[in-house]
Amino acid sequence: MVGELIPSSVDPATAGVDFWRRYHKFRRVRQKESRPDDPLRDDADEEAHMKRVSPFQETVYYEVFRDGEILGLLQGSSVKPASPEYVSNRHLYEADIFVRSEFRRRGIASSFLPVVVELMDRRGCTTLGFWVEEDSGHEFMKWVGAESKLTAIESRLMFSEIEWQEMERWAAEGARRSPDTTLEIIDGPLPEDEWQAFSSQLSAMLNTMPFEDLDHGEIVVTPEKMRDFYERLELSGEVQHTVVTREPDGTISGITDITWAPYRSAFIEQRFTGVRPEARGRGLGKWIKAAMLLHIRDLYPGTRWIATGNARSNAPMLKINRALGFKPYRTGNEYQIIRDRLGGSLTAG
């Protein structure tokens, strides 16, 4: 390791000016290497997000720094007992480790692993996960002994390349094939009196996503979690737009949503898109995706591109995205390793 440097805990809520100065410099270095084409959140917005305490997720930070610069950073997270997902997700711990390229292969990343084991033990977690996109991260996962459990593809659509006549045809065809189904567009937060029904139906659809070999718990959306989500969006002026289809009995059969933020005004983030299993085969997925794009065209004419992510095994959604014009941009993997295997490796080392 570099000298006697060891990870030290950082609490964003009480961190001083010196920490934020070195942190913002560090995240710019990381952004330039890992996601050079992506917009960067403003410093004030970033600090507000990190200082905000989630009622459902516990997040901690550890840094290795020298001479006023961060060389490596660990972010760890797990569900809190107050989370509706706690029962099925409490065994899971998620870690993100990044070391500046000029300081790699010096033991900084591995110095975080005993910290992670201690954090997992403190919370009773037994499975550790890492999201990895860079070659250096894949090499580190191999060294750690973690296994790839899920592969996801981020795809991007250039706004200037959208075939608008085709989108209008998709929208018209969707309405024609399901004449008793209504399509709604909601700009901003959903009305609060709809949160209960919406959250339960969204939860059901989210849990139909393919997770490949990933050890995962149940996704549970509640009105309380929706409130927390909307409050986080407000920190940076982010706006959500949602398209839903409803069946005659009021059941939501399809959902797609996007977010727009001032700091990335030319970049739309496409979030979840799902159709209830019993409603598939009627073109609802194409209908809601086309309706959303047509809505974005009117709302945000300055959009340059749209990004979305899907599991590699999600062939139906990937097929729709390819037909829309989305092209593969990057691939990432979710790795996992059980705590006992990780702890045993550290002891043996």
TITOR-105584 format. One line per 3 residues: number of its first residue (from 1); for each residue x, z, y of N, C-alpha, C, CB. Coordinates in steps of 0.2 Angstrom, whole numbers, plus 2048, in hexadecimal, padded with zeros to 3 digits. Glycine has a CB too. Example, Ala and Ser with C-alpha at 12.3 -4.5 7.8 and 13.67 -1.06 7.14 Angstrom:
2
1> 842:827:7E4:83E:827:7EA:842:827:7F0:839:82D:7EA | 840:823:7F5:844:824:7FB:840:827:800:846:81D:7FD
//
This chain:
349
1> 804:800:7FA:800:800:800:804:800:806:7FB:806:800 | 801:7FE:80C:805:7FE:812:807:805:814:801:7FA:817 | 80D:807:813:80F:80E:816:80B:813:812:80E:80E:81D
4> 808:818:816:804:81D:813:7FD:81C:816:807:824:816 | 7FB:816:817:7F4:815:81A:7EF:817:815:7F3:80E:81C | 7EA:81B:816:7E5:81D:812:7DE:81B:816:7E5:824:80F
7> 7D9:81A:812:7D2:819:815:7D0:81F:819:7CD:817:810 | 7CD:81E:81E:7CA:824:822:7C3:822:824:7CE:826:828 | 7BE:827:823:7B7:827:825:7B6:825:82C:7B3:82D:822
10> 7B1:821:82D:7AF:820:834:7A7:821:835:7B1:819:837 | 7A5:824:83A:79E:825:83B:79C:821:841:79C:82D:83B | 799:81C:841:797:818:847:793:81C:84C:793:812:845
13> 78F:821:84A:78C:824:84F:790:828:853:787:829:84B | 796:82A:851:79A:82F:855:7A1:82B:857:79B:835:852 | 7A2:825:854:7A8:822:856:7AA:821:85D:7A8:81B:852
16> 7B0:821:85F:7B2:820:866:7B4:819:868:7B8:825:867 | 7B6:818:86E:7B7:812:870:7BD:80E:86C:7B9:812:878 | 7C2:812:86A:7C7:80F:867:7C5:80C:860:7CD:815:865
19> 7C1:80F:85D:7BE:80C:856:7BB:806:858:7BA:811:853 | 7B6:806:85D:7B2:800:85E:7B7:7FA:860:7AD:801:863 | 7BC:7FC:864:7C1:7F6:866:7C4:7F3:860:7C6:7F9:86B
22> 7C7:7F7:85B:7CA:7F4:856:7C5:7F1:851:7CE:7F9:852 | 7BF:7F4:850:7BA:7F1:84C:7B8:7EA:84E:7B4:7F6:84B | 7B7:7E9:854:7B4:7E3:857:7BA:7DE:856:7B2:7E3:85E
25> 7C0:7E0:857:7C5:7DB:856:7C6:7D9:84E:7CC:7DE:858 | 7C5:7DE:84A:7C5:7DD:843:7C0:7D8:841:7C5:7E3:83F | 7BA:7D9:843:7B4:7D5:841:7B5:7CE:843:7AD:7D8:843
28> 7B8:7CD:849:7B9:7C6:84B:7BE:7C3:847:7BC:7C6:852 | 7C3:7C6:844:7C8:7C3:840:7C5:7C1:839:7CE:7C8:83E | 7C0:7C6:837:7BD:7C5:831:7B8:7BF:831:7B9:7CB:82E
31> 7B5:7BE:837:7B0:7B9:838:7B4:7B2:838:7AC:7BA:83F | 7B9:7B2:83C:7BD:7AC:83C:7BF:7A9:835:7C3:7AD:841 | 7C1:7AE:831:7C3:7AC:82A:7BE:7AA:826:7C8:7B1:827
34> 7B8:7AF:825:7B3:7AE:820:7AD:7AA:822:7B1:7B5:81F | 7AB:7AA:829:7A5:7A6:82B:7A7:7A4:832:79F:7AB:82B | 7AB:79F:833:7AD:79C:839:7A8:799:83D:7B3:798:839
37> 7A3:796:839:79E:792:83C:798:796:83E:79B:78C:837 | 798:79D:83C:792:7A1:83E:792:7A4:844:791:7A6:838 | 78D:7A5:848:78D:7A9:84E:78E:7B0:84D:786:7A8:852
40> 791:7B3:852:793:7BA:851:78F:7BE:856:79B:7BB:854 | 78C:7C4:853:788:7C8:856:78C:7CC:85C:785:7CE:852 | 789:7CC:862:78C:7D0:868:78E:7D7:866:787:7D0:86E
43> 794:7D9:869:796:7DF:868:791:7E5:868:79C:7E1:86C | 78D:7E5:86E:788:7EA:86F:783:7EA:869:785:7E9:876 | 781:7E4:867:77C:7E4:862:77F:7E6:85B:77A:7DD:861
46> 785:7E5:85A:788:7E7:854:789:7EE:854:78F:7E4:853 | 78B:7F1:859:78B:7F9:859:785:7FC:859:78E:7FB:860 | 77F:7F9:85C:779:7FC:85B:776:7FC:854:774:7F8:85F
49> 778:7F6:850:776:7F6:849:77A:7FB:845:777:7EF:847 | 780:7FC:846:784:800:842:782:807:843:78B:7FF:843 | 780:809:84A:77F:810:84B:778:812:849:77F:811:853
52> 774:80D:848:76D:80F:846:76D:811:83F:768:808:847 | 769:817:83E:769:81A:837:763:818:834:769:822:838 | 764:814:82E:75E:812:82A:75B:818:826:760:80C:825
55> 754:818:826:751:81D:822:751:81C:81A:74A:81E:824 | 753:816:819:753:814:812:75A:812:80F:74E:80E:811 | 75F:811:813:765:80F:810:76B:813:813:766:807:812
58> 76F:816:80F:775:819:812:77B:815:812:776:820:80E | 77E:814:818:784:810:818:78A:814:81B:782:80A:81D | 78F:813:818:795:816:81B:79B:811:81C:798:81C:815
61> 7A0:813:820:7A5:80F:821:7AC:813:821:7A5:80C:829 | 7B1:80F:81E:7B8:812:81E:7BD:80C:820:7BA:814:816 | 7C2:80E:824:7C6:80A:826:7CD:80B:825:7C6:809:82E
64> 7D2:807:824:7D9:807:824:7DC:804:82A:7DC:804:81D | 7DF:808:82E:7E1:805:835:7E8:808:836:7DC:807:83A | 7EB:804:83B:7F2:805:83D:7F3:802:844:7F8:803:838
67> 7F6:806:848:7F8:803:84F:7F2:801:852:7FE:7FE:84E | 7EC:804:852:7E6:802:855:7E3:7FC:852:7E8:800:85C | 7E5:7FA:84C:7E1:7F4:849:7DF:7F6:842:7E6:7EE:849
70> 7D9:7F3:841:7D6:7F4:83A:7D9:7EF:835:7CF:7F4:83A | 7DC:7F1:830:7DF:7ED:82B:7DA:7EB:825:7E6:7F0:828 | 7D6:7F0:824:7D1:7EF:81E:7CB:7F4:820:7D4:7F1:818
73> 7C5:7F2:81E:7BF:7F6:81F:7BB:7F6:819:7BB:7F3:825 | 7B8:7FB:817:7B3:7FC:812:7AC:7FE:815:7B5:802:80D | 7A7:7FB:812:7A0:7FD:814:79D:7FE:80D:79C:7F7:818
76> 79A:804:80C:796:806:806:78F:807:808:79A:80B:803 | 78B:806:803:784:807:804:780:809:7FE:780:801:808 | 77B:80D:7FE:776:80E:7F9:770:811:7FC:779:814:7F4
79> 76B:810:7F7:764:812:7FA:763:81A:7FA:75F:810:7F5 | 75F:81C:7FF:75E:823:800:758:825:7FC:75D:825:808 | 758:82C:7FA:752:82E:7F7:74B:82C:7FA:752:835:7F6
82> 74B:82C:801:745:82A:804:743:823:803:746:82C:80C | 747:81F:800:745:818:800:740:817:7FA:74C:814:7FE | 73B:812:7FB:737:811:7F5:73A:80E:7EF:731:80D:7F8
85> 740:80B:7F0:744:808:7EB:749:80D:7E8:748:802:7EE | 749:813:7E9:74E:818:7E7:74E:818:7DF:74D:81E:7EA | 748:819:7DC:747:81A:7D5:74B:815:7D1:740:81B:7D3
88> 74A:80F:7D3:74D:809:7CF:754:807:7D1:748:804:7CE | 756:809:7D7:75C:807:7DA:761:80C:7DB:75A:803:7E1 | 760:812:7DA:764:818:7DB:76B:817:7D8:761:81E:7DA
91> 76B:814:7D2:771:813:7CE:776:80E:7D1:770:811:7C7 | 774:80A:7D6:778:805:7D9:77B:807:7DF:773:7FF:7DA | 782:804:7E0:785:805:7E6:788:7FF:7E8:78B:80B:7E5
94> 788:7FD:7EF:78B:7F7:7F1:791:7F8:7F6:785:7F3:7F5 | 796:7F4:7F4:79C:7F5:7F9:79E:7EE:7FB:7A2:7F8:7F4 | 7A1:7EE:801:7A3:7E8:805:7AA:7EA:807:79F:7E6:80B
97> 7AF:7E7:805:7B6:7E8:807:7B9:7E2:80A:7BB:7EB:801 | 7BD:7E3:80F:7C0:7DD:812:7C7:7DF:815:7BC:7D9:818 | 7CC:7DC:813:7D3:7DD:816:7D5:7D7:819:7D8:7DF:810
100> 7D8:7D8:81F:7DB:7D2:823:7E0:7CE:81F:7DE:7D4:829 | 7E0:7C8:81F:7E4:7C4:81A:7EC:7C5:81A:7E3:7BC:81C | 7EE:7C7:820:7F6:7C9:821:7F7:7CF:81D:7F8:7C8:828
103> 7F2:7D3:81C:7F4:7DA:819:7F1:7DA:811:7F1:7DF:81D | 7F0:7D5:80E:7ED:7D5:807:7F3:7D6:803:7E9:7CE:806 | 7F1:7D7:7FC:7F6:7D8:7F7:7FB:7DE:7F9:7FA:7D2:7F5
106> 7F9:7E3:7FC:7FD:7E9:7FE:7F9:7EF:7FC:7FE:7E9:805 | 7F4:7EF:7F8:7F0:7F5:7F6:7EB:7F7:7FA:7F5:7FA:7F4 | 7E9:7F4:800:7E4:7F7:804:7DD:7F6:801:7E5:7F3:80B
109> 7DC:7F1:7FE:7D5:7F0:7FB:7D4:7F5:7F6:7D4:7E9:7F9 | 7D9:7F6:7F2:7D9:7FA:7EC:7D9:802:7EE:7DF:7F9:7E7 | 7DB:803:7F4:7DB:80A:7F7:7D4:80C:7F8:7DF:80B:7FD
112> 7CF:807:7F9:7C8:809:7FA:7C5:80B:7F4:7C5:803:7FE | 7C7:809:7EE:7C3:80A:7E8:7C2:811:7E6:7C7:806:7E2 | 7C7:816:7E7:7C6:81D:7E5:7C1:820:7EA:7CC:821:7E6
115> 7C1:81D:7F0:7BB:81F:7F5:7B4:81D:7F2:7BD:81C:7FC | 7B4:817:7F0:7AE:815:7ED:7AB:819:7E7:7AE:80D:7EC | 7B0:81A:7E3:7AE:81E:7DD:7AB:825:7DF:7B4:81F:7D8
118> 7AF:828:7E4:7AC:82F:7E7:7A6:82E:7EA:7B1:831:7EC | 7A4:829:7EE:79E:828:7F1:798:827:7EB:79E:822:7F5 | 79A:823:7E6:795:822:7E1:794:828:7DD:798:81D:7DC
121> 799:82C:7DC:798:833:7D8:793:837:7DC:79E:836:7D7 | 795:837:7E3:791:83C:7E7:789:83A:7E7:794:83B:7EE | 788:834:7E6:781:831:7E6:77E:830:7DF:780:82B:7EA
124> 782:831:7DA:780:830:7D3:77F:829:7D2:779:833:7D3 | 783:824:7D5:782:81D:7D3:787:81B:7CD:784:819:7DA | 785:816:7C9:788:815:7C3:78B:80D:7C3:784:816:7BD
127> 788:809:7C8:78A:802:7C8:78C:800:7CF:784:7FE:7C6 | 791:7FD:7D0:794:7FB:7D6:794:7F3:7D7:79C:7FD:7D7 | 791:7F1:7DD:791:7EA:7DE:795:7E8:7E4:78A:7E8:7DF
130> 797:7E2:7E4:79B:7DE:7E9:798:7D7:7EA:7A3:7DE:7E8 | 797:7D5:7F0:795:7CE:7F2:79C:7CB:7F4:790:7CE:7F8 | 79D:7C5:7F1:7A4:7C2:7F2:7A3:7BB:7F4:7A9:7C3:7EC
133> 7A6:7B8:7F9:7A6:7B1:7FA:7AD:7AE:7FB:7A3:7B0:801 | 7B2:7B2:7FD:7B9:7AF:7FE:7BD:7AF:7F7:7BD:7B3:803 | 7C2:7AB:7F7:7C6:7AB:7F1:7CA:7B1:7F0:7CB:7A5:7F2
136> 7CC:7B4:7F5:7D0:7BA:7F5:7CB:7C0:7F1:7D3:7BD:7FB | 7C5:7C0:7F3:7C0:7C5:7F0:7BF:7C3:7E9:7BA:7C4:7F4 | 7BF:7BD:7E7:7BE:7BC:7E0:7C4:7BE:7DC:7BD:7B4:7DF
139> 7CA:7BD:7DF:7D0:7C0:7DB:7D0:7C7:7DB:7D6:7BD:7DF | 7CE:7CB:7E0:7CD:7D2:7E0:7C8:7D4:7DB:7CB:7D5:7E7 | 7C3:7D1:7DA:7BE:7D3:7D5:7C0:7D2:7CE:7B7:7CE:7D6
142> 7C4:7CD:7CD:7C8:7CC:7C6:7CC:7D2:7C5:7CB:7C5:7C6 | 7D0:7D4:7CA:7D5:7D9:7C9:7D1:7E0:7C8:7D9:7DA:7CF | 7CC:7E1:7CB:7C8:7E7:7CA:7C4:7E7:7C4:7C2:7E7:7D0
145> 7C3:7E1:7C1:7BF:7E1:7BB:7B8:7E0:7BB:7C1:7E7:7B7 | 7B5:7DF:7C1:7AE:7DE:7C2:7AC:7D7:7C0:7AC:7DE:7CA | 7A6:7D6:7BE:7A3:7D0:7BB:79E:7CD:7C0:7A0:7D1:7B4
148> 79E:7C6:7C0:799:7C3:7C4:793:7C3:7C1:79C:7BB:7C6 | 78E:7C5:7C5:787:7C6:7C2:782:7C1:7C5:785:7CD:7C3 | 783:7BF:7CB:77E:7BA:7CE:782:7B5:7D2:779:7BE:7D2
151> 780:7AF:7D2:783:7AA:7D7:77E:7A8:7DC:787:7A4:7D3 | 77F:7A8:7E2:77B:7A5:7E7:77E:7A0:7EB:778:7AB:7EC | 77A:79B:7ED:77C:795:7F1:779:796:7F8:77A:78F:7EE
154> 77D:796:7FD:77A:795:804:77A:78E:806:77F:799:809 | 774:78C:808:773:785:80A:771:784:811:76E:781:806 | 773:77F:814:772:77E:81C:76F:777:81D:778:77F:820
157> 76A:777:822:767:771:824:768:770:82B:75F:772:822 | 76B:76A:82C:76C:768:833:765:766:836:771:762:834 | 763:769:83C:75D:768:83F:75C:760:841:75C:76C:845
160> 761:75D:843:761:756:845:760:751:83F:767:754:848 | 760:754:839:760:74F:833:759:750:830:765:751:82E | 755:754:832:74E:755:82F:74A:74F:830:74A:75C:832
163> 746:74D:82B:742:748:82B:73B:74A:82D:741:744:824 | 739:74A:833:733:74D:835:72D:74A:833:733:74D:83D | 72D:744:832:727:741:82F:725:743:828:727:739:82F
166> 72B:744:824:72A:747:81D:728:74E:81D:731:747:81A | 72A:752:822:727:759:823:720:759:824:72B:75D:828 | 71E:754:829:717:754:82A:713:752:824:715:74F:830
169> 716:74E:820:712:74B:81A:712:751:815:716:745:817 | 717:755:814:717:75B:810:711:760:812:71E:75E:810 | 711:761:819:70C:766:81B:705:763:81A:70D:767:823
172> 704:75D:81B:6FD:75A:81A:6FC:75A:812:6FD:753:81D | 700:758:80E:6FF:758:807:6FE:75F:804:705:755:803 | 701:764:807:700:76B:805:6F9:76D:806:705:770:808
175> 6F6:76C:80C:6F0:76D:80E:6EB:76A:80A:6EF:76C:816 | 6EC:763:808:6E8:75F:804:6E7:762:7FD:6EA:758:804 | 6ED:764:7FA:6ED:766:7F3:6E9:76D:7F2:6F4:766:7F1
178> 6E9:771:7F8:6E6:778:7F7:6E1:779:7FD:6EC:77D:7F8 | 6DC:775:7FD:6D7:775:802:6D4:77C:804:6D1:770:801 | 6D4:780:7FF:6D1:787:800:6D6:78C:802:6CE:789:7FA
181> 6DC:78A:803:6E2:78E:805:6E3:78E:80C:6E8:78D:801 | 6E4:793:810:6E5:793:817:6ED:794:818:6E1:798:81B | 6EF:791:81D:6F6:792:81F:6F6:796:826:6FA:78C:820
184> 6FA:79B:827:6FB:79F:82D:702:7A0:82F:6F8:7A6:82C | 703:7A0:836:70A:7A0:838:70A:7A7:83D:70C:79A:83C | 70E:7AB:83B:70F:7B1:83F:715:7B2:843:70E:7B8:83B
187> 715:7B2:84A:71B:7B3:84E:71C:7BA:84F:71B:7AE:854 | 722:7BD:84D:723:7C4:84F:721:7C8:849:720:7C6:855 | 720:7CF:84A:71E:7D3:845:717:7D2:843:71E:7DA:848
190> 715:7D3:83D:70E:7D2:83A:70A:7D8:83D:70E:7D2:833 | 704:7D7:83E:6FF:7DC:841:700:7E2:83C:6F8:7DA:841 | 701:7E8:83F:702:7EE:83B:6FC:7EF:836:703:7F4:83F
193> 6F6:7EE:837:6F1:7EF:832:6F1:7EA:82C:6EA:7EE:836 | 6F6:7E6:82C:6F7:7E1:826:6FD:7E3:822:6F8:7DA:829 | 701:7E8:825:707:7EA:821:706:7EC:81A:70B:7EF:825
196> 701:7F0:819:701:7F3:812:6FF:7ED:80D:6FB:7F8:812 | 6FB:7E9:80E:6F9:7E3:80A:6FF:7DE:809:6F3:7E0:80C | 702:7DD:80F:707:7D8:80F:70D:7DA:80B:709:7D6:816
199> 70F:7E1:80C:715:7E3:809:715:7E4:802:717:7EA:80C | 70F:7E5:7FF:70E:7E5:7F8:70E:7DE:7F5:707:7E9:7F6 | 70B:7D9:7F8:70C:7D3:7F6:713:7D0:7F6:706:7CE:7F9
202> 716:7D1:7FC:71D:7CF:7FD:721:7D2:7F7:71F:7D1:804 | 720:7D8:7F6:724:7DB:7F1:724:7D8:7EA:722:7E3:7F0 | 71E:7D6:7E8:71C:7D3:7E2:720:7CC:7E2:715:7D2:7E1
205> 720:7C8:7E7:723:7C2:7E7:72B:7C3:7E7:721:7BE:7ED | 72D:7C7:7EB:735:7C8:7EB:737:7CA:7E4:737:7CE:7F0 | 734:7CE:7E0:736:7CF:7D9:736:7CA:7D4:732:7D5:7D7
208> 733:7C4:7D6:733:7BE:7D2:739:7BA:7D3:72D:7BA:7D3 | 73E:7BC:7D8:744:7B8:7D9:748:7B9:7D3:747:7BA:7DF | 74C:7B3:7D1:751:7B4:7CC:757:7B8:7CE:753:7AD:7CA
211> 759:7BD:7CA:75F:7C1:7CB:764:7C0:7C6:75C:7C9:7CB | 763:7BB:7C2:768:7B9:7BD:76A:7BF:7B9:76F:7B6:7C0 | 771:7C1:7B8:773:7C7:7B4:774:7CD:7B8:779:7C5:7B1
214> 772:7CD:7BE:773:7D3:7C3:76F:7D9:7C1:771:7D1:7CA | 772:7DF:7C1:76F:7E5:7C0:76C:7E7:7C6:774:7EB:7BD | 765:7E7:7C6:761:7E8:7CD:75B:7EC:7CC:760:7E1:7D0
217> 759:7EF:7D1:753:7F3:7D1:74D:7EF:7D4:753:7FA:7D4 | 747:7F2:7D4:741:7EF:7D7:742:7EF:7DF:73B:7F3:7D5 | 740:7E9:7E2:73F:7E8:7E9:738:7EB:7EB:740:7E1:7EB
220> 738:7F0:7EF:732:7F3:7F2:731:7F3:7F9:731:7FA:7EF | 72D:7EF:7FC:72B:7EE:803:725:7F3:804:72A:7E7:805 | 726:7F7:809:720:7FB:80C:71F:7FA:813:722:803:80A
223> 71A:7FD:816:719:7FC:81D:71E:800:821:712:800:81F | 721:806:81E:726:809:821:72D:805:821:728:810:81D | 72E:801:81C:734:7FD:81C:733:7F7:821:735:7FA:815
226> 72D:7F5:821:72C:7EF:826:72D:7F2:82D:724:7ED:825 | 72B:7F8:82F:72C:7FA:835:734:7FB:837:729:801:836 | 737:7FD:832:73E:7FE:832:742:7F7:834:741:801:82C
229> 73F:7F2:830:742:7EB:831:741:7E9:838:73F:7E7:82B | 73B:7E9:83A:739:7E7:841:73D:7EB:846:732:7E8:842 | 73E:7F1:845:742:7F5:84A:749:7F2:84A:742:7FC:849
232> 74C:7F1:844:753:7EE:844:753:7E7:848:755:7ED:83D | 74E:7E3:847:74E:7DD:84A:74E:7DD:852:748:7D9:848 | 74B:7E2:854:74A:7E3:85B:751:7E5:85F:745:7E9:85D
235> 756:7E8:85B:75C:7EA:85D:760:7E4:861:760:7ED:858 | 75F:7DE:85E:762:7D9:861:75E:7D3:863:767:7D6:85C | 757:7D5:864:753:7D0:866:751:7CB:861:755:7CC:86C
238> 752:7CC:85B:750:7C8:855:749:7C7:854:754:7CA:84F | 747:7C1:853:73F:7C0:852:73E:7BD:84B:73D:7BB:857 | 739:7BF:848:737:7BC:841:731:7B8:842:736:7C2:83C
241> 731:7B2:83E:72B:7AE:83E:729:7AD:836:72D:7A7:841 | 723:7AE:835:721:7AE:82E:71B:7A9:82D:71F:7B5:82C | 71C:7A5:827:716:7A1:825:714:7A3:81F:719:799:825
244> 70D:7A4:81E:70A:7A6:818:704:7A2:816:707:7AE:818 | 703:7A1:810:6FD:79E:80D:6F8:7A3:80A:6FE:798:809 | 6F2:7A3:80B:6ED:7A8:809:6E8:7A4:804:6EA:7AC:80E
247> 6E6:7A7:7FF:6E1:7A4:7FB:6DA:7A7:7FD:6E2:7A6:7F3 | 6D5:7A4:7FB:6CE:7A6:7FD:6CD:7AE:7FD:6C9:7A3:7FA | 6D0:7B1:7F8:6CF:7B8:7F7:6D3:7BC:7FB:6CF:7BA:7F0
250> 6D7:7B9:800:6DC:7BD:804:6E3:7BE:801:6D9:7C3:806 | 6E4:7BC:7FB:6EA:7BD:7F8:6EF:7B8:7FB:6EA:7BC:7F0 | 6F5:7BB:7FD:6FB:7B7:7FF:6FE:7B3:7F9:700:7BB:803
253> 6FE:7AC:7FA:701:7A8:7F4:708:7A6:7F6:6FC:7A3:7F3 | 709:7A5:7FC:710:7A3:7FE:712:7A6:804:710:79B:7FE | 719:7A7:805:71C:7AA:80B:723:7A7:80C:71D:7B2:80A
256> 724:7A5:812:72B:7A4:814:72C:7A7:81B:72C:79C:814 | 732:7A9:81D:733:7AC:823:73A:7AA:826:732:7B3:823 | 73B:7AA:82C:741:7A8:82F:743:7AD:835:742:7A1:832
259> 749:7AE:837:74A:7B2:83D:74E:7AE:842:74E:7B9:83B | 74D:7AF:848:751:7AC:84E:754:7B2:852:74D:7A7:852 | 75A:7B2:855:75D:7B7:859:760:7B3:85F:761:7BB:855
262> 760:7B7:865:764:7B4:86B:76B:7B2:869:763:7B8:870 | 76E:7B7:866:776:7B6:865:777:7B0:860:779:7BC:862 | 772:7AD:85D:773:7A7:858:76D:7A3:85A:774:7A9:851
265> 76C:7A1:860:766:79D:862:766:796:85F:766:79D:869 | 76B:793:85C:76B:78D:859:76B:78D:852:771:789:85C | 76B:793:84F:76B:794:848:765:798:845:772:798:846
268> 761:795:841:75B:798:83E:75D:79B:837:755:793:83E | 75B:7A1:836:75D:7A4:82F:756:7A4:82B:75F:7AC:830 | 756:7A0:826:751:79F:822:751:7A5:81D:750:799:81E
271> 74C:7A9:81C:74C:7AF:818:749:7AE:811:749:7B5:81C | 744:7B2:810:741:7B1:809:73B:7AB:809:73D:7B7:807 | 73B:7A8:804:736:7A3:802:733:7A4:7FB:738:79C:803
274> 72D:7A5:7FA:72A:7A7:7F4:723:7A5:7F3:72B:7AE:7F2 | 721:7A3:7ED:71A:7A1:7EB:718:7A5:7E5:719:799:7EA | 712:7A8:7E5:710:7AC:7DF:710:7A7:7D9:709:7AF:7E0
277> 712:7AA:7D3:713:7A6:7CD:70C:7A2:7CC:714:7AA:7C7 | 706:7A5:7CC:700:7A2:7CB:6FE:79C:7D0:6FB:7A7:7CA | 702:79C:7D5:700:797:7DB:705:791:7DB:700:79A:7E1
280> 70A:792:7D6:70F:78C:7D6:70C:786:7D3:715:78F:7D2 | 70F:780:7D5:70D:77A:7D3:708:776:7D7:70A:77B:7CC | 707:779:7DD:702:776:7E2:706:774:7E8:6FD:77B:7E3
283> 70C:774:7E8:710:772:7EE:710:777:7F4:70D:76C:7F1 | 70E:77E:7F3:70E:783:7F8:715:784:7FB:70B:789:7F5 | 71A:784:7F7:721:785:7F9:723:780:7FE:726:785:7F4
286> 721:779:7FD:723:774:801:71F:774:808:722:76D:7FE | 718:776:807:714:777:80D:716:77C:812:70D:779:80A | 718:782:80F:71A:788:814:721:786:817:71A:78E:810
289> 725:783:813:72C:781:816:72B:77C:81B:731:77F:810 | 727:777:81A:726:772:81F:723:774:825:722:76C:81C | 71E:779:824:71A:77C:82A:71F:780:82E:714:780:827
292> 723:783:82B:728:787:82F:72D:783:833:72C:78C:82A | 72F:77E:830:734:779:833:731:776:839:737:774:82F | 72A:774:838:727:771:83E:725:776:844:720:76E:83B
295> 724:77C:842:724:782:847:72A:783:84A:721:788:843 | 730:783:847:736:784:84A:738:77F:84F:73C:785:845 | 736:779:84D:737:773:851:734:774:858:735:76D:84E
298> 72E:777:858:72A:778:85F:72D:77E:862:723:779:85D | 72F:784:85E:731:78A:862:738:78A:864:730:790:85D | 73D:787:860:744:787:861:747:780:861:747:78C:85C
301> 746:77C:865:748:775:865:750:775:865:745:771:86B | 753:77A:868:75A:77A:868:75E:77C:861:75D:77F:86D | 75A:77C:85C:75D:77E:855:761:779:853:757:77F:850
304> 767:77B:851:76C:776:84E:76C:776:846:773:778:850 | 76B:77C:843:76B:77C:83C:767:782:839:772:77C:839 | 765:782:833:762:787:830:765:789:829:75A:785:82E
307> 766:78F:828:76A:791:822:765:795:81D:770:796:824 | 766:794:817:762:798:812:766:799:80C:75B:794:810 | 764:79E:808:768:7A0:802:763:7A0:7FC:76C:7A6:802
310> 766:79E:7F6:762:79E:7F0:767:7A0:7EA:75E:798:7EF | 764:7A3:7E5:768:7A4:7DF:769:79D:7DC:764:7A9:7DA | 76F:79C:7D9:770:796:7D6:76B:794:7D0:777:796:7D3
313> 768:799:7CD:763:797:7C8:75C:796:7CA:763:79D:7C3 | 75B:796:7D1:754:795:7D4:753:78E:7D5:754:799:7DA | 753:78A:7CF:752:783:7D0:74C:781:7D4:752:780:7C9
316> 746:783:7D3:740:781:7D7:742:781:7DF:73A:785:7D5 | 744:787:7E1:745:788:7E8:74B:783:7EB:747:78F:7EA | 750:783:7E7:756:77E:7E8:754:777:7E9:75C:77F:7E3
319> 74F:775:7E4:74C:76E:7E4:749:76D:7EB:748:76D:7DE | 745:772:7ED:741:771:7F3:746:770:7F9:73C:777:7F5 | 74B:775:7F9:750:775:7FF:754:76E:7FF:755:77B:7FE
322> 756:76C:7F9:759:765:7F9:755:760:7FC:75C:764:7F2 | 74E:760:7FA:74A:75B:7FC:749:75B:804:743:75B:7F9 | 749:761:807:749:762:80E:74F:760:811:748:769:810
325> 755:75F:80E:75B:75D:811:760:763:811:75A:75B:818 | 75F:769:80F:764:76E:80E:76A:76C:80A:761:774:80C | 770:76D:80C:776:76B:808:77A:772:807:77A:766:80C
328> 77D:772:801:781:778:7FF:786:779:804:784:777:7F8 | 787:77F:807:78C:781:80C:791:786:809:789:784:812 | 78F:78B:805:794:78F:802:791:793:7FC:797:794:807
331> 795:795:7F8:792:799:7F2:795:7A0:7F2:794:795:7EB | 791:7A5:7F0:794:7AC:7EF:792:7AF:7E9:791:7B0:7F5 | 795:7B4:7E7:793:7B7:7E0:792:7BF:7E1:799:7B6:7DB
334> 78E:7C2:7DE:78D:7C9:7DE:790:7CB:7D7:785:7CB:7DE | 795:7CF:7D8:799:7D2:7D3:796:7DA:7D2:7A0:7D2:7D4 | 797:7DC:7CB:795:7E3:7CA:79A:7E6:7C5:78E:7E3:7C7
337> 79B:7EC:7C5:79F:7F0:7C0:79C:7F7:7C0:7A7:7F0:7C2 | 79C:7FA:7BA:79A:800:7B9:79F:805:7BB:798:802:7B2 | 79C:80B:7BE:7A1:810:7C1:7A6:812:7BC:79D:816:7C3
340> 7A4:814:7B6:7A9:816:7B1:7AF:812:7AF:7A5:818:7AA | 7AD:80B:7AF:7B2:806:7AE:7B7:806:7B4:7AF:7FF:7AD | 7B4:806:7BA:7B8:806:7C0:7BC:80C:7C1:7B4:805:7C6
343> 7B9:812:7BF:7BD:818:7C0:7C2:819:7BA:7B8:81E:7BF | 7C1:816:7B4:7C6:816:7AF:7CC:812:7B1:7C3:814:7A9 | 7CB:80C:7B4:7D0:808:7B6:7D5:80B:7BB:7CD:801:7B9
346> 7D1:80F:7C0:7D5:812:7C5:7DA:817:7C2:7D1:815:7CA | 7D7:81B:7BD:7DB:820:7BA:7E1:81E:7B6:7D6:824:7B5 | 7DF:818:7B3:7E4:815:7AF:7EA:812:7B3:7E1:80F:7AA
349> 7E8:810:7B9:7ED:80D:7BE:7F1:812:7C1:7E9:809:7C3
//
